Amino acid sequence: MKIFYVNIEYKDGRKVEDVFLSNTKAKEMCDLLLGEDKEGAIKLVETKCRDVDL
């Protein structure tokens, strides 16, 4: 099974990681976060995919 991680790094040093079951949802989250970042607080947003055994 594939899971998708969204890693967000803020300019103030905070890091957040969300996990999604589909790449579409992960990309929607990235678009939403970047769209709401009016002040330029986000330094980096990246998505990663991993295969996991459940």
N, C-alpha and C positions, 0 to 999 in steps of 0.2 A: 504494500500500500504506500502511496506517495503522500507526504504532507508538505505543506509550504509554509515557510517562515518569512515573516516580514520583520526586518530589523530596522529600527529607527534610532538614529543618534542625533541628539539635540546639541546645539552650540554651547549650552551650559554644562555639558558633560553627561546628562541623563541618557540612559539607553533603555529602550523598550523592545520587547520581542513578542509578537503575536503569532499564533499558529492557525492555519486554515487547512481545510481538506481539499480545496480546489484552487488552482492557479487563478481562475477568474475572480474568486473572492479576495485573494491576496492582492491582485492588481487593483481591484475596486478600492480596497483599503488604502493602498499607496496613493491612488488618485485623490481620494477623499482627504487624506492627511495633507497632501501637498496643496490641494485647493483651499484648505482652511488655514494654511500657514501664511497669514497676511504679514506677519512681522519678520519673517525669515528666520524663525527659531530652529528650523530643522537643518541639520548639517548633512545628513546622509539617510537615504532610504534605500534598502536593497531587499530583494526577495531571493530565497534559496529553496531548493527542493531536496528532500531526503526520502529515501526508501526506508520504511520501517516494517518490522514484523510485529503483528499484534497477536 
